[in-house]
Structure formats: C-alpha cells, structure tokens
Amino acid sequence: MEVAIVGGGIAGLSLALNLHQRGISCHVYERATEITELGVGITLLPHAMREFAALGLQEEIVAAGIENLESCFFNRFGQLIYKEARGHHANYRFPEIGIHRGRLHLILYRAALSQMGPQRILTSRQCVGVEQDEGEVRVLLKETATGQSLPPVRADVAIACDGINSAIRKQFYPREELAFAGINTWRGVTVRKPILTGRSYLRIGSINTGKLVVYPIIDNADGQGNQMINWMAEIQGRGDVTRNDWNKEGDLNDVLAIYGDWHFQWLDVAEMLRQASFVLEYPMVDRDPVSRWTFGRVTLAGDAAHPMYPRGSNGAAQAAIDARTLAEMLARYDGDPVRALHAYEEQRRDVTARIVSTNRSNPPDFINIKVEQLVGDRPFDNLDRYISQDELRALSDQYKRIAGFGLDDIGAR
C-alpha cells in the first residue's frame, strides 16, 4: 500500500510517523518551501501527549516546552474564580505542555526525516486537486515556488491534511464557506518574568467584555530567567464586524483599547501587551461539521476534516488522534484501503463534530462567562453566594469528558 499525505503540518507528520510505525509506505507533500519555526504557542493536553508519547516524542517535547502546573480562571478585575491542577499534577498519566507551535512542528519534522528519510517528505508541493478511479488515486500538484505543474502522484489512498483551507475539501464541498460569528482575535508573545507559578495557564475575563488567555511556552528565553509568554486576546463583536485576516500584523492599539486598564497585583496586562515581540490578528473561524469525510480513495483529517475554534487546546490533540486511528485502520484492513478509510471516519466524525459544537457554545472559559452572568460585570465579595467551587469544577469536567481527556479516558499515573 502507498499512502499520499497532502500537508506536512501536525496532522500530516503525525500520520506519516504512525504509518511508518506500522510498516505502511507513505509520502508527505507540503506546500511550504521549507519547514521553519513559525507561529505562536500551543497547549498539548494529556490526550495529545498520549499520542506523541506513543511516537516516542514525549521526552523531547517536554524538554522543549513548559509543563503546566495549574489552570486558573480570573474575572477581568483580576479576581480568582476557580483553579485546578493539570496534567501530572492532577494525577494524569501524561503531562500537559505549553510549547511554541514551531518547536513542536520541527520535532515532528526531524523525527519524520530521521525515521523515513528526506525523500519521503517533499516540500514546495502544493496540491490543487485529486483524481481517482477504482484502482488508484492521483494527487495533482504544482511547485509552490514557481507555480509550475508537476507530474501527478499515484497512490492507493490520499489523505487531506492540508488544514482549514484544504484544497481537497474544497473539491468535494465547493460552495462551503468559513463560519464566522463575529469574534476576532489577536495573538502575540512577550518575553518577561514568570507570572504566578511560572507554570500557570490563565484565562482572564470573558468573550463578552474581553477575554485573554496567557501561558508560558519557553523557559529562560533570554538567558536571564525570563520566559516567553504566549497570549491570545479575543472579543465578541457587536453589530457589523469585519473579519480579521490571517497572520496579518496586528495593531497594538486595537488590543490596548480593550485591555489597557487591566492592572492586577499579579500582572500588568497593558505592560505585557506593549512589550510584545509582535502582534498578529486572526479571525475566530471554524466550519460546520459535514456528514461525510471519505470519497472513494480520499479522506480528510485534522483541520481539513473538523476545523474548530482554538478554544480548549483541542485542535492538535484531535489531529493526532485522527492520525493514529487512521493508521490503525489502514493496518487492520491492509487489503482493502477504502474500507479502512470508512472505518476511520466512523470512529472519528461524530466525536469531533461534538467538540466543534462544544467549542462554539460551552468552551472551558464558559466558567468565566457563567460567573459574569451571575455576578454581573463587576467585582465580587464572596463568589460562593453565586456559585460553588463544586459547580465550577463540574463545568470543567464536562468539557474534559466531551473532548476525551477526562482522567478516566487517559488513566492515572
């Protein structure tokens, strides 16, 4: 069997490593001309780390990132609403890691090059579509750098791992549009002294009045003990909201207009934003779940199959689970790859559709929204008068169960 993987991101490289582990031949076709350390932060929850540990990468990922100790929820006045231990510190079998996305990508890339050889990871290959018949699939490519057409790649199956703007998904859903609900985001990194424990994942405020997610991704980033802090700001627009562009340089004044007066004893938010190395703007978008991923010898995986709001740190985890499940099915139904693709879809489609829906309506920061609804947009004297810590814990545990990383799902240390 020969598998063509379109896209060399987290989903594509995870799939390649999983297939290689099971003795299945594959090639990866990536549109970027080279793989470099790009992007901002990402959090790898225990179910993501379970998948990367199975690929033998846990030790390297832990060394490259920061292991989270706790997750903390604050209102926009800096008052603690709720906190809980995370990863190993919550007795999970696997840790929870904050890491630079580019570092994670390079770890996967180097592992694929080492285990499979550079001849199987091809860059500057942009997919423009697929053709197929009963015996094979042909991936249509052009060279990214020149736009020149390349000979079609022939394989038994093709897997679309080419992200939220997948060319292959568009071929099967030509009239589909991105789902934008009026939420824009800004992301950046700031090198500064550690916040709270230096291992704390923070959700501050609510999307209605301004929400901020803050966590460290690199220790001692400057050789002077300061950390690289990843932050993401988002707010629900009102009225006619124009959608931000991707990876466009953001205007710091847009962010300061929302968070400029956030000065807490434990963090001066405005100062952190002003000291950012860069600011990028993004729209908060996903796609509505579809009833079908598999079309003959072609199927979708990762963000090409189920793009979701970047809430709850679930995108990378679900892509890695897709990769392992798909490799398992291709190994199980070795003589019938089409059956394998359908078996994979049956296992993953409905599960991820529930997460897409939950990330829209009841993400982890629903805790912040709930408290704001109960208390009002003002400081509180005694939160227990409005909602108990047990009730807040139940909200947190509900999301973990839906997303597949409850303690019962992952296992204890």
PEPEWO-V313222 format. One record per residue. RES is the residue in three letters. D_FIRST is the distance of its C-alpha to the first C-alpha in whole Angstrom. Layout:
((RES,D_FIRST) (RES,D_FIRST))
//
This chain:
((MET,0) (GLU,4) (VAL,7) (ALA,10) (ILE,13) (VAL,16) (GLY,19) (GLY,20) (GLY,22) (ILE,22) (ALA,20) (GLY,17) (LEU,18) (SER,18) (LEU,15) (ALA,13) (LEU,15) (ASN,14) (LEU,11) (HIS,12) (GLN,14) (ARG,12) (GLY,10) (ILE,7) (SER,6) (CYS,8) (HIS,11) (VAL,15) (TYR,17) (GLU,20) (ARG,24) (ALA,26) (THR,27) (GLU,27) (ILE,27) (THR,30) (GLU,32) (LEU,33) (GLY,34) (VAL,36) (GLY,36) (ILE,34) (THR,34) (LEU,32) (LEU,33) (PRO,32) (HIS,29) (ALA,27) (MET,28) (ARG,27) (GLU,23) (PHE,24) (ALA,26) (ALA,23) (LEU,21) (GLY,24) (LEU,26) (GLN,29) (GLU,31) (GLU,31) (ILE,31) (VAL,34) (ALA,36) (ALA,35) (GLY,36) (ILE,39) (GLU,39) (ASN,41) (LEU,44) (GLU,45) (SER,44) (CYS,47) (PHE,49) (PHE,52) (ASN,54) (ARG,55) (PHE,58) (GLY,56) (GLN,57) (LEU,54) (ILE,53) (TYR,51) (LYS,49) (GLU,46) (ALA,45) (ARG,41) (GLY,38) (HIS,39) (HIS,43) (ALA,42) (ASN,41) (TYR,37) (ARG,35) (PHE,33) (PRO,35) (GLU,35) (ILE,35) (GLY,36) (ILE,35) (HIS,35) (ARG,31) (GLY,31) (ARG,31) (LEU,29) (HIS,26) (LEU,27) (ILE,26) (LEU,23) (TYR,22) (ARG,24) (ALA,22) (ALA,19) (LEU,20) (SER,21) (GLN,18) (MET,16) (GLY,18) (PRO,20) (GLN,17) (ARG,15) (ILE,17) (LEU,19) (THR,22) (SER,24) (ARG,21) (GLN,23) (CYS,21) (VAL,23) (GLY,21) (VAL,18) (GLU,18) (GLN,15) (ASP,16) (GLU,15) (GLY,12) (GLU,10) (VAL,12) (ARG,14) (VAL,15) (LEU,19) (LEU,21) (LYS,24) (GLU,25) (THR,27) (ALA,30) (THR,31) (GLY,30) (GLN,28) (SER,25) (LEU,22) (PRO,20) (PRO,17) (VAL,14) (ARG,11) (ALA,8) (ASP,6) (VAL,8) (ALA,11) (ILE,13) (ALA,17) (CYS,19) (ASP,21) (GLY,24) (ILE,27) (ASN,28) (SER,24) (ALA,24) (ILE,21) (ARG,23) (LYS,26) (GLN,24) (PHE,24) (TYR,27) (PRO,29) (ARG,33) (GLU,32) (GLU,34) (LEU,34) (ALA,36) (PHE,39) (ALA,42) (GLY,45) (ILE,44) (ASN,43) (THR,42) (TRP,43) (ARG,42) (GLY,43) (VAL,43) (THR,47) (VAL,47) (ARG,50) (LYS,52) (PRO,50) (ILE,50) (LEU,52) (THR,50) (GLY,47) (ARG,45) (SER,45) (TYR,43) (LEU,46) (ARG,46) (ILE,49) (GLY,51) (SER,49) (ILE,48) (ASN,51) (THR,53) (GLY,50) (LYS,48) (LEU,47) (VAL,44) (VAL,44) (TYR,43) (PRO,42) (ILE,39) (ILE,40) (ASP,43) (ASN,46) (ALA,45) (ASP,48) (GLY,49) (GLN,52) (GLY,50) (ASN,49) (GLN,46) (MET,44) (ILE,44) (ASN,42) (TRP,43) (MET,42) (ALA,45) (GLU,45) (ILE,47) (GLN,47) (GLY,49) (ARG,52) (GLY,53) (ASP,51) (VAL,48) (THR,47) (ARG,43) (ASN,42) (ASP,40) (TRP,37) (ASN,38) (LYS,41) (GLU,44) (GLY,46) (ASP,49) (LEU,51) (ASN,54) (ASP,52) (VAL,51) (LEU,54) (ALA,56) (ILE,54) (TYR,54) (GLY,57) (ASP,59) (TRP,57) (HIS,59) (PHE,58) (GLN,60) (TRP,56) (LEU,55) (ASP,56) (VAL,53) (ALA,55) (GLU,55) (MET,52) (LEU,51) (ARG,53) (GLN,52) (ALA,48) (SER,46) (PHE,45) (VAL,45) (LEU,42) (GLU,42) (TYR,39) (PRO,39) (MET,38) (VAL,36) (ASP,33) (ARG,32) (ASP,32) (PRO,30) (VAL,28) (SER,27) (ARG,23) (TRP,21) (THR,18) (PHE,18) (GLY,15) (ARG,12) (VAL,14) (THR,16) (LEU,18) (ALA,19) (GLY,22) (ASP,25) (ALA,23) (ALA,23) (HIS,26) (PRO,28) (MET,31) (TYR,35) (PRO,35) (ARG,37) (GLY,36) (SER,34) (ASN,31) (GLY,28) (ALA,27) (ALA,27) (GLN,25) (ALA,22) (ALA,21) (ILE,21) (ASP,19) (ALA,17) (ARG,17) (THR,17) (LEU,14) (ALA,12) (GLU,14) (MET,13) (LEU,9) (ALA,10) (ARG,12) (TYR,11) (ASP,8) (GLY,8) (ASP,10) (PRO,8) (VAL,11) (ARG,13) (ALA,12) (LEU,13) (HIS,16) (ALA,17) (TYR,17) (GLU,19) (GLU,21) (GLN,22) (ARG,22) (ARG,24) (ASP,27) (VAL,28) (THR,27) (ALA,30) (ARG,32) (ILE,32) (VAL,32) (SER,35) (THR,37) (ASN,37) (ARG,39) (SER,41) (ASN,42) (PRO,40) (PRO,41) (ASP,44) (PHE,45) (ILE,48) (ASN,49) (ILE,50) (LYS,51) (VAL,54) (GLU,55) (GLN,55) (LEU,57) (VAL,59) (GLY,59) (ASP,59) (ARG,61) (PRO,61) (PHE,62) (ASP,64) (ASN,63) (LEU,59) (ASP,60) (ARG,62) (TYR,59) (ILE,56) (SER,56) (GLN,53) (ASP,52) (GLU,51) (LEU,49) (ARG,47) (ALA,46) (LEU,45) (SER,43) (ASP,41) (GLN,41) (TYR,38) (LYS,37) (ARG,36) (ILE,34) (ALA,32) (GLY,31) (PHE,33) (GLY,36) (LEU,37) (ASP,36) (ASP,32) (ILE,32) (GLY,34) (ALA,37) (ARG,38))
//
